[in-house]
Amino acid sequence: MLKQNKKKQQSNRHRWLLIGFLCLFGVCLVAQVRPTEPRLNSVDPTMKVDKDTSKVTQTADQQKQKKKTKVYLLHSDEAQADKLIHPDVQILIGHVKFRHDSMYMDCDSALLYEKTNSFEAFGNVKMRQGDTLFIDGDYLFYDGQTQIAQLRENVKMMNRNTTLLTDSLNYDRLYDLGYYFEGGTLMDEENVLTSDWGEYSPATKQSVFNHDVKLVNPKFVLTSDTLRYNTFSKVANILGPSNIVSDNNHIYSERGFYNTLSEQAELLDRSILTNQGKKLIGDSLFYDRKAGYGEAFDNVRMTDSINKNILTGDYCFYNELTDSAFATKRAVAIDYSQGDSLFLHGDTLQVVSYNLNTDSLYRLMKAYHKVRMYRIDVQGVCDSLVYNSKDSCLTMYRDPILWNEGQQLLGEEIKIYMNDSTINWVHIINQTLTVEMKDSIHYNQVAGKEMKAYFIDGDMRHIEVIGNVQTAFYPEEKDSTMTGFNTSEGSLLHLFLKERKMEKGKFDGKSNGTMYPMDQIPPDKLRLPTFAWFDYIRPLSKEDIFNWRSKKAGKSLKPTIDRRPKTDKRNLINMK
């Protein structure tokens, strides 16, 4: 009995010892196990917390890693493998189909590399993603890790209404970007683009082209070295030397935009617009081909090689449909049809054409306000003028003055008739006055109601003065010595000049006059009542035409008739 009690006590001791050992082991085990719920103060460093929603989101790198999913084989008529020679390669034959995420790929045969998550596809290769992106070719290597598809031979990429043709295309699924490097053609509803290298994004519809770029549109052809083009907006972004050629126009630009739908261009960096002998250059240009007009800004220069004239300024507008233009902001019209160029400046210069495409075509060139012109042989100032190509007549309005060497001519209105840009004759109307300066004291003077001056080879040779003629001049010996002072009055006077000097005068009809010795000239007879010498406002050079100088107070003519041209300013606004 005692022995049994001893055994029972010993057995109970072992049982409690075993239970204690098991409890100790359990505590140690629990201590080594990590908690399943993450604590807020120990977030994984590769995760970031959304401050607004207090949610943990993955970074972009993690998202990319997440996209590296397995390439699945969906179907193959036949599968082969050689575990000895190619242990990691499956040979697939007949109606082979793969899927990687949302991309499905078909081919006639393929080599599947399960270890690298990639495959090669041969014959009738087709890739499709949703119902918007389709890519065909003869060969494909697809890397499931990088998600880059390399297609070769007879490649066709279709995205809605856009088609890309090439023999070498790499398509990056992560960035949704396809690019070629051995020549390709991109086509949409409006244009066909070719280049040596290019890329296209189905997501953004943006494409980039380099080297021998050519954009063909039914209405024009654009060639360039570098070009961006959006297949949705149809806007071409010019990034290098480019030419846009249509039936009548040629545009050269190195930087700018051209909308192939609206046919509007915004061009920078001294772009050039050429149209039927006219060339328009400016720091920046705007051109609307449909509306048929162009605008140029800053350092503008429009050259007409047919009519041999140039229009410059800081703003110029040209309408090719009406063959009209105007320029402002330091505007200058330059005629270079003769050996010496004529420079004409006004606040606004305008050219308007009439009877286009007929035998009766003629143009009006108008200059408004503070007009000054300069040529070596002739200078002039007035408020405004109009040149009519129909009769080659240039009419000066409001205080017009002309200078030819030492002669000054003025009146209420001056009409200059040209012959091949050379002055043929001049008609001065009302309050006419011609003055020839002998020296700072002595002046030959002729005044009348009307005056006609005739030129030969640019030199004034004969003057007719009509109505209320008054003269004051100094006869000369052959050695230019003045012999006296003659004043006379009549109704018609003929004056003859030689070597740009007064040679002789002759009255037709009744006249009277007085001859004074040089030392007996009455002071009140030295100047005619209408005498004026405006050398202080005379343009001295082509640069001086911008420096307007007004007549001294009280010296302006009071016109007997308002002969200023009737100008409707709305015509300038509505030229577009």
C-alpha positions as CSV (number, residue, x, y, z in Angstrom):
1,M,0.0,0.0,0.0
2,L,2.8,2.4,0.9
3,K,4.6,1.5,-2.3
4,Q,1.4,2.2,-4.3
5,N,1.1,5.7,-2.6
6,K,4.7,6.5,-3.5
7,K,4.2,5.5,-7.1
8,K,1.0,7.7,-7.2
9,Q,2.8,10.7,-5.8
10,Q,5.7,10.3,-8.2
11,S,3.3,10.0,-11.1
12,N,1.5,13.2,-10.1
13,R,4.9,15.1,-9.8
14,H,5.9,14.1,-13.3
15,R,2.5,15.2,-14.6
16,W,2.8,18.7,-13.2
17,L,6.4,18.9,-14.4
18,L,5.2,18.0,-17.9
19,I,2.4,20.6,-17.7
20,G,4.9,23.3,-16.5
21,F,7.3,22.5,-19.3
22,L,4.6,22.7,-21.9
23,C,3.4,26.1,-20.5
24,L,6.9,27.4,-20.6
25,F,7.4,26.2,-24.2
26,G,4.0,27.9,-25.2
27,V,5.1,31.2,-23.7
28,C,8.4,31.1,-25.7
29,L,6.6,30.2,-28.9
30,V,4.1,33.0,-28.5
31,A,6.9,35.5,-27.9
32,Q,8.6,34.5,-31.2
33,V,5.4,35.0,-33.3
34,R,4.9,38.5,-34.9
35,P,1.6,40.3,-34.5
36,T,-0.7,40.0,-37.6
37,E,-2.1,43.6,-37.3
38,P,0.3,46.3,-38.3
39,R,0.8,49.2,-35.9
40,L,0.5,52.8,-37.0
41,N,4.0,53.7,-35.8
42,S,5.7,50.9,-37.7
43,V,4.4,51.3,-41.3
44,D,6.4,49.6,-44.0
45,P,8.8,52.2,-45.5
46,T,7.8,51.2,-49.0
47,M,4.2,52.2,-48.3
48,K,2.9,55.8,-48.1
49,V,-0.1,57.1,-46.2
50,D,-2.8,59.1,-47.9
51,K,-3.1,62.2,-45.6
52,D,-6.6,63.0,-46.7
53,T,-8.1,59.5,-46.4
54,S,-5.6,58.0,-43.9
55,K,-5.3,55.0,-46.2
56,V,-2.1,53.3,-47.1
57,T,-1.4,53.3,-50.8
58,Q,1.4,51.8,-52.8
59,T,4.0,53.9,-54.6
60,A,4.5,54.0,-58.3
61,D,7.4,51.6,-58.2
62,Q,5.3,49.1,-56.3
63,Q,2.5,49.5,-58.8
64,K,5.0,48.8,-61.6
65,Q,6.2,45.8,-59.8
66,K,2.7,44.7,-59.3
67,K,2.1,44.8,-63.0
68,K,4.8,42.2,-63.6
69,T,2.4,39.4,-63.8
70,K,2.8,36.0,-65.5
71,V,2.3,35.5,-69.2
72,Y,-0.4,32.8,-69.6
73,L,-0.6,30.3,-72.4
74,L,-4.2,30.1,-73.3
75,H,-4.1,27.7,-76.3
76,S,-1.8,25.7,-78.6
77,D,-2.7,22.9,-81.0
78,E,0.6,21.2,-80.2
79,A,3.3,21.6,-77.6
80,Q,6.8,20.1,-77.5
81,A,9.8,20.3,-75.2
82,D,13.4,19.0,-75.1
83,K,14.4,18.8,-71.5
84,L,17.9,17.9,-72.4
85,I,18.8,20.5,-75.0
86,H,16.3,23.3,-74.0
87,P,15.0,22.5,-70.6
88,D,13.3,25.9,-70.1
89,V,11.7,26.2,-73.6
90,Q,8.3,25.1,-74.8
91,I,7.7,24.8,-78.6
92,L,4.2,25.7,-79.4
93,I,2.6,25.1,-82.8
94,G,-0.8,26.0,-84.3
95,H,-3.2,28.7,-83.1
96,V,-1.1,29.8,-80.3
97,K,-2.8,32.3,-77.9
98,F,-1.2,34.2,-75.0
99,R,-2.6,36.6,-72.4
100,H,-0.7,39.1,-70.3
101,D,-3.0,41.2,-68.1
102,S,-5.4,42.9,-70.6
103,M,-3.2,42.2,-73.7
104,Y,-4.1,39.2,-75.9
105,M,-1.5,37.8,-78.4
106,D,-2.0,35.3,-81.2
107,C,0.4,33.7,-83.6
108,D,1.1,30.5,-85.8
109,S,3.9,29.2,-83.6
110,A,5.9,30.3,-80.6
111,L,8.8,29.6,-78.2
112,L,7.7,30.1,-74.5
113,Y,10.4,30.9,-72.0
114,E,8.6,30.3,-68.6
115,K,11.7,31.0,-66.5
116,T,12.0,34.6,-68.0
117,N,8.3,35.1,-68.4
118,S,8.8,35.8,-72.1
119,F,8.1,34.3,-75.6
120,E,8.9,34.6,-79.3
121,A,6.0,34.5,-81.7
122,F,6.2,33.7,-85.5
123,G,3.7,34.2,-88.3
124,N,0.5,36.1,-88.3
125,V,1.3,37.8,-85.0
126,K,-1.6,39.7,-83.6
127,M,-1.8,41.8,-80.4
128,R,-5.0,43.4,-79.2
129,Q,-5.9,45.4,-76.1
130,G,-9.5,46.2,-75.6
131,D,-11.3,47.4,-78.7
132,T,-8.9,50.4,-79.5
133,L,-5.4,49.0,-80.0
134,F,-4.4,46.4,-82.5
135,I,-0.8,45.5,-83.6
136,D,0.1,43.0,-86.4
137,G,3.4,41.7,-87.6
138,D,5.4,38.7,-88.8
139,Y,7.5,38.3,-85.6
140,L,7.2,39.2,-82.0
141,F,9.4,39.0,-78.9
142,Y,7.5,39.8,-75.8
143,D,9.1,40.3,-72.4
144,G,6.6,39.9,-69.6
145,Q,9.0,41.5,-67.1
146,T,9.5,44.8,-68.9
147,Q,6.3,44.5,-70.8
148,I,8.0,45.5,-74.0
149,A,6.9,44.0,-77.3
150,Q,9.4,43.9,-80.2
151,L,7.7,43.4,-83.5
152,R,9.4,43.0,-86.9
153,E,8.4,42.8,-90.6
154,N,5.1,44.1,-92.0
155,V,4.1,45.7,-88.7
156,K,0.8,47.5,-88.5
157,M,-0.4,49.4,-85.4
158,M,-4.0,50.6,-85.4
159,N,-5.5,52.9,-82.8
160,R,-9.0,53.9,-83.8
161,N,-8.6,56.1,-86.9
162,T,-4.8,56.1,-86.7
163,T,-2.6,53.5,-88.5
164,L,1.2,53.1,-88.1
165,L,3.1,51.0,-90.7
166,T,6.8,50.0,-90.2
167,D,9.1,47.0,-90.3
168,S,10.6,47.6,-86.8
169,L,8.3,48.6,-83.9
170,N,8.9,48.4,-80.2
171,Y,5.8,48.9,-78.0
172,D,6.2,49.7,-74.3
173,R,2.9,48.6,-72.5
174,L,3.9,50.3,-69.3
175,Y,4.1,53.7,-70.9
176,D,1.7,53.0,-73.8
177,L,4.3,54.1,-76.3
178,G,5.3,52.6,-79.7
179,Y,8.4,53.7,-81.6
180,Y,10.1,52.8,-84.8
181,F,13.7,53.4,-86.0
182,E,14.0,52.1,-89.5
183,G,11.4,54.2,-91.3
184,G,7.7,54.3,-90.8
185,T,4.4,55.8,-91.9
186,L,1.6,57.2,-89.7
187,M,-1.8,57.8,-91.2
188,D,-5.1,59.3,-90.0
189,E,-8.2,60.8,-91.6
190,E,-6.3,64.0,-92.7
191,N,-2.6,63.4,-93.1
192,V,0.1,60.9,-94.0
193,L,3.4,61.2,-92.2
194,T,6.6,59.5,-93.0
195,S,10.0,59.6,-91.3
196,D,13.2,57.6,-90.5
197,W,12.4,57.6,-86.7
198,G,9.2,58.2,-84.8
199,E,7.1,57.4,-81.8
200,Y,3.4,57.3,-81.2
201,S,1.3,57.2,-77.9
202,P,-2.2,55.7,-78.3
203,A,-3.1,57.2,-74.9
204,T,-2.2,60.9,-75.6
205,K,-2.5,60.7,-79.5
206,Q,0.9,62.5,-79.5
207,S,3.6,61.5,-82.0
208,V,7.2,62.6,-82.6
209,F,9.1,62.3,-85.9
210,N,12.8,62.8,-86.7
211,H,14.9,62.8,-89.9
212,D,13.4,63.2,-93.4
213,V,9.9,64.0,-92.0
214,K,7.2,64.4,-94.6
215,L,3.5,65.3,-93.9
216,V,1.3,65.0,-96.9
217,N,-2.1,66.7,-96.9
218,P,-4.4,67.0,-100.0
219,K,-3.9,70.8,-99.8
220,F,-0.2,71.0,-98.9
221,V,3.0,69.1,-98.2
222,L,5.1,69.7,-95.0
223,T,8.7,68.6,-94.9
224,S,10.9,68.9,-91.8
225,D,13.8,67.5,-89.7
226,T,11.8,67.3,-86.5
227,L,8.1,67.4,-86.0
228,R,5.5,66.7,-83.3
229,Y,1.9,65.8,-84.4
230,N,-1.3,65.1,-82.5
231,T,-3.6,62.7,-84.3
232,F,-6.6,64.0,-82.3
233,S,-6.1,67.8,-82.6
234,K,-4.4,67.5,-86.0
235,V,-1.8,70.1,-84.9
236,A,1.7,69.9,-86.1
237,N,4.4,71.3,-83.8
238,I,7.4,72.5,-85.9
239,L,10.7,72.0,-84.0
240,G,13.3,72.3,-86.8
241,P,13.8,73.6,-90.3
242,S,10.5,73.0,-92.1
243,N,8.8,73.9,-95.4
244,I,5.1,73.9,-96.0
245,V,4.3,74.0,-99.7
246,S,0.8,74.4,-101.4
247,D,-0.3,75.5,-104.8
248,N,0.4,79.2,-104.3
249,N,2.2,79.5,-100.9
250,H,5.4,78.5,-99.4
251,I,6.1,78.7,-95.7
252,Y,9.5,78.3,-94.1
253,S,9.8,78.0,-90.4
254,E,12.1,76.5,-87.7
255,R,9.6,76.8,-84.8
256,G,5.9,77.1,-84.7
257,F,2.5,75.4,-84.9
258,Y,0.3,74.4,-87.9
259,N,-3.3,73.3,-87.5
260,T,-4.0,71.0,-90.4
261,L,-7.7,71.2,-89.9
262,S,-8.2,74.9,-89.6
263,E,-5.1,75.5,-91.8
264,Q,-3.9,78.2,-89.4
265,A,-0.2,78.6,-88.6
266,E,1.6,80.4,-85.7
267,L,5.2,80.7,-86.7
268,L,8.2,82.1,-84.8
269,D,11.9,82.8,-85.2
270,R,11.8,84.9,-88.4
271,S,9.6,82.5,-90.4
272,I,9.0,83.3,-94.1
273,L,5.7,83.3,-96.0
274,T,6.0,83.4,-99.8
275,N,3.0,84.0,-102.1
276,Q,3.1,84.7,-105.9
277,G,6.2,86.9,-105.8
278,K,5.6,88.3,-102.4
279,K,7.7,87.4,-99.4
280,L,6.6,88.2,-95.8
281,I,9.1,87.9,-92.9
282,G,8.7,88.8,-89.3
283,D,9.8,87.8,-85.8
284,S,6.5,86.0,-85.6
285,L,3.8,85.2,-88.2
286,F,0.2,84.2,-88.1
287,Y,-1.3,82.7,-91.3
288,D,-4.8,81.6,-92.0
289,R,-4.8,79.7,-95.3
290,K,-8.6,79.3,-95.5
291,A,-9.3,83.0,-94.9
292,G,-6.3,83.9,-97.0
293,Y,-4.5,86.4,-94.8
294,G,-1.3,86.7,-92.8
295,E,-0.1,88.9,-90.0
296,A,3.5,89.6,-89.1
297,F,4.8,91.1,-85.9
298,D,8.1,92.9,-85.1
299,N,10.8,93.6,-87.7
300,V,8.4,92.9,-90.5
301,R,9.5,92.9,-94.1
302,M,7.3,92.2,-97.1
303,T,9.0,92.1,-100.5
304,D,7.2,92.3,-103.8
305,S,9.7,91.1,-106.4
306,I,7.3,91.6,-109.3
307,N,6.6,95.3,-108.6
308,K,10.0,95.8,-107.0
309,N,8.9,97.3,-103.7
310,I,9.4,96.5,-100.0
311,L,7.0,97.2,-97.1
312,T,8.5,97.2,-93.6
313,G,7.3,97.9,-90.1
314,D,6.6,96.3,-86.7
315,Y,3.2,95.1,-87.8
316,C,2.0,94.1,-91.2
317,F,-1.3,92.6,-92.5
318,Y,-1.6,90.9,-95.9
319,N,-4.8,89.5,-97.6
320,E,-3.8,87.3,-100.4
321,L,-7.4,87.0,-101.6
322,T,-7.8,90.7,-102.2
323,D,-4.0,91.3,-102.8
324,S,-4.1,94.0,-100.1
325,A,-1.8,94.9,-97.2
326,F,-1.1,97.5,-94.6
327,A,1.7,98.2,-92.2
328,T,2.1,100.3,-89.1
329,K,4.6,101.0,-86.4
330,R,7.6,102.5,-88.2
331,A,6.2,101.5,-91.5
332,V,8.3,102.2,-94.6
333,A,7.5,101.6,-98.3
334,I,10.7,101.2,-100.4
335,D,10.6,101.4,-104.2
336,Y,13.8,99.9,-105.8
337,S,12.7,99.7,-109.4
338,Q,15.3,102.3,-110.3
339,G,18.9,102.6,-109.4
340,D,18.1,104.8,-106.4
341,S,15.5,103.5,-104.0
342,L,12.7,105.7,-102.7
343,F,12.0,105.5,-99.0
344,L,8.5,106.6,-97.8
345,H,7.3,106.6,-94.2
346,G,3.9,107.3,-92.7
347,D,2.0,106.3,-89.5
348,T,0.1,103.8,-91.7
349,L,0.8,102.4,-95.1
350,Q,-1.9,100.6,-97.1
351,V,-1.9,98.8,-100.5
352,V,-5.3,98.0,-102.0
353,S,-5.8,96.1,-105.3
354,Y,-8.8,96.5,-107.7
355,N,-10.2,94.4,-110.6
356,L,-8.2,91.3,-109.7
357,N,-7.6,88.7,-112.4
358,T,-8.6,91.2,-115.1
359,D,-6.7,93.3,-117.6
360,S,-7.9,96.4,-115.7
361,L,-6.0,95.5,-112.5
362,Y,-4.6,98.5,-110.7
363,R,-3.4,99.3,-107.1
364,L,-3.7,102.2,-104.7
365,M,-0.9,102.8,-102.2
366,K,-1.9,105.1,-99.4
367,A,0.1,106.7,-96.7
368,Y,-1.6,108.4,-93.7
369,H,-0.3,111.1,-91.5
370,K,3.2,112.5,-91.1
371,V,4.4,111.3,-94.4
372,R,8.1,111.8,-95.3
373,M,10.0,110.4,-98.3
374,Y,13.6,110.4,-99.4
375,R,15.5,109.6,-102.5
376,I,18.9,111.1,-103.4
377,D,17.3,113.2,-106.2
378,V,14.0,114.1,-104.5
379,Q,12.6,114.5,-101.0
380,G,9.1,115.4,-99.8
381,V,6.8,115.8,-96.8
382,C,3.0,116.0,-96.5
383,D,0.2,114.8,-94.2
384,S,-1.0,112.0,-96.5
385,L,-0.7,110.7,-100.1
386,V,-2.1,108.2,-102.6
387,Y,-0.3,106.5,-105.4
388,N,-2.5,105.1,-108.2
389,S,-0.9,102.5,-110.5
390,K,-3.6,103.1,-113.2
391,D,-2.1,106.5,-114.2
392,S,1.2,106.2,-112.2
393,C,0.2,109.3,-110.3
394,L,1.3,110.1,-106.7
395,T,-0.9,112.7,-105.0
396,M,0.3,114.6,-101.9
397,Y,-2.3,116.2,-99.6
398,R,-2.2,118.9,-96.9
399,D,0.9,121.1,-96.8
400,P,2.9,119.1,-99.4
401,I,6.5,120.1,-100.2
402,L,8.9,118.7,-102.7
403,W,12.7,119.3,-103.0
404,N,14.9,118.6,-106.0
405,E,18.5,119.6,-105.2
406,G,18.3,123.4,-104.6
407,Q,14.6,123.7,-105.7
408,Q,11.6,123.7,-103.4
409,L,8.1,123.3,-104.7
410,L,4.9,123.5,-102.6
411,G,1.2,124.1,-102.8
412,E,-2.2,122.9,-101.5
413,E,-1.9,119.7,-103.5
414,I,0.9,118.1,-105.5
415,K,0.5,115.4,-108.2
416,I,3.6,113.5,-109.3
417,Y,3.3,111.6,-112.5
418,M,5.8,108.7,-112.8
419,N,7.2,106.9,-115.8
420,D,8.8,103.6,-114.7
421,S,9.3,105.0,-111.1
422,T,11.0,108.1,-112.6
423,I,9.3,111.5,-112.2
424,N,7.9,112.6,-115.5
425,W,6.1,115.8,-114.5
426,V,4.6,117.4,-111.4
427,H,1.4,119.3,-111.1
428,I,1.0,121.7,-108.2
429,I,-2.5,123.0,-107.5
430,N,-3.4,126.3,-105.6
431,Q,-1.0,128.6,-103.7
432,T,2.0,127.3,-105.7
433,L,5.5,128.4,-104.9
434,T,8.8,127.3,-106.2
435,V,12.0,128.6,-104.6
436,E,15.6,128.1,-105.7
437,M,18.3,129.0,-103.2
438,K,21.3,130.9,-104.6
439,D,22.8,131.4,-101.2
440,S,21.6,132.1,-97.7
441,I,20.4,135.5,-98.7
442,H,19.4,135.3,-102.4
443,Y,16.5,133.2,-103.6
444,N,14.9,132.8,-107.0
445,Q,11.1,132.7,-106.4
446,V,8.0,132.1,-108.5
447,A,4.4,132.0,-107.2
448,G,1.1,131.4,-109.0
449,K,-2.2,129.7,-108.8
450,E,-1.1,126.5,-110.7
451,M,2.3,125.1,-111.7
452,K,3.6,122.3,-113.9
453,A,7.1,121.1,-113.7
454,Y,8.6,118.8,-116.3
455,F,11.5,116.4,-115.7
456,I,14.1,114.8,-117.9
457,D,16.2,111.9,-116.5
458,G,15.2,113.0,-113.0
459,D,16.2,116.6,-113.5
460,M,13.7,119.5,-113.6
461,R,14.0,121.2,-117.0
462,H,10.8,123.2,-117.6
463,I,8.3,124.9,-115.3
464,E,4.9,126.4,-116.4
465,V,3.3,128.8,-113.9
466,I,-0.3,129.6,-114.6
467,G,-2.5,132.4,-113.1
468,N,-1.5,135.3,-110.9
469,V,2.2,134.8,-111.6
470,Q,4.7,136.6,-109.5
471,T,8.5,136.3,-109.9
472,A,11.6,137.4,-108.1
473,F,14.9,136.2,-109.5
474,Y,18.5,137.0,-110.1
475,P,19.8,136.9,-113.7
476,E,23.4,135.6,-114.0
477,E,26.3,135.8,-116.3
478,K,27.9,132.6,-117.6
479,D,30.3,132.7,-114.7
480,S,27.3,132.6,-112.3
481,T,27.7,136.3,-111.3
482,M,24.4,137.8,-110.4
483,T,23.8,140.9,-112.6
484,G,20.7,142.3,-110.8
485,F,17.3,141.6,-109.4
486,N,14.2,141.2,-111.4
487,T,10.5,141.3,-110.2
488,S,7.7,140.7,-112.6
489,E,4.0,139.8,-112.8
490,G,1.9,138.0,-115.5
491,S,-0.6,135.3,-116.3
492,L,1.6,132.6,-117.8
493,L,5.3,132.0,-117.3
494,H,7.7,129.5,-118.8
495,L,10.9,128.9,-116.8
496,F,13.8,126.8,-118.2
497,L,16.5,125.2,-116.1
498,K,19.9,123.8,-117.0
499,E,22.0,121.7,-114.8
500,R,19.4,122.2,-112.0
501,K,19.7,126.0,-112.2
502,M,17.4,128.6,-113.5
503,E,18.6,129.6,-117.0
504,K,15.8,131.9,-118.4
505,G,12.2,132.8,-118.1
506,K,9.5,133.9,-120.6
507,F,6.0,135.3,-120.1
508,D,3.2,134.6,-122.5
509,G,0.8,137.5,-122.9
510,K,0.8,140.8,-121.0
511,S,3.3,141.2,-118.2
512,N,5.2,143.9,-116.3
513,G,8.4,143.9,-114.4
514,T,11.2,145.9,-112.8
515,M,15.0,145.3,-112.9
516,Y,17.1,146.5,-109.9
517,P,20.9,146.7,-109.7
518,M,22.3,144.5,-107.0
519,D,23.1,147.5,-104.8
520,Q,19.7,149.1,-105.2
521,I,17.3,146.3,-104.3
522,P,14.5,147.5,-102.1
523,P,14.4,145.3,-98.9
524,D,10.6,144.8,-99.3
525,K,11.1,143.3,-102.8
526,L,13.6,140.6,-101.8
527,R,10.8,138.2,-100.9
528,L,7.4,137.5,-102.5
529,P,4.4,137.8,-100.2
530,T,4.0,134.0,-100.1
531,F,7.8,133.2,-99.7
532,A,8.7,130.3,-97.4
533,W,11.8,128.2,-97.1
534,F,11.3,125.0,-95.2
535,D,14.8,123.5,-95.2
536,Y,14.4,122.7,-91.5
537,I,11.8,120.0,-92.2
538,R,13.4,118.5,-95.3
539,P,14.3,114.8,-94.9
540,L,18.1,114.5,-95.0
541,S,18.5,110.7,-95.3
542,K,16.5,107.5,-95.4
543,E,16.9,107.3,-91.6
544,D,15.6,110.8,-91.2
545,I,12.2,110.0,-92.6
546,F,11.1,108.8,-89.1
547,N,11.9,112.2,-87.5
548,W,8.8,114.3,-88.1
549,R,9.3,118.1,-87.9
550,S,6.4,120.4,-88.1
551,K,6.3,123.8,-89.7
552,K,6.8,126.8,-87.5
553,A,3.6,128.3,-86.1
554,G,1.6,130.2,-88.7
555,K,3.4,128.8,-91.7
556,S,0.9,126.1,-92.7
557,L,-1.2,126.8,-95.8
558,K,-4.8,127.5,-95.4
559,P,-6.4,125.4,-98.1
560,T,-9.0,127.0,-100.4
561,I,-10.6,123.5,-100.9
562,D,-10.4,120.5,-98.6
563,R,-8.5,118.1,-100.8
564,R,-7.6,115.5,-98.2
565,P,-8.4,111.9,-99.2
566,K,-11.6,110.5,-97.8
567,T,-10.4,107.6,-95.6
568,D,-12.7,105.2,-93.9
569,K,-10.8,103.7,-91.0
570,R,-13.2,100.8,-91.0
571,N,-11.6,99.7,-94.3
572,L,-8.4,98.9,-92.4
573,I,-10.3,97.0,-89.7
574,N,-12.4,95.0,-92.2
575,M,-9.5,94.1,-94.5
576,K,-9.6,90.6,-93.0
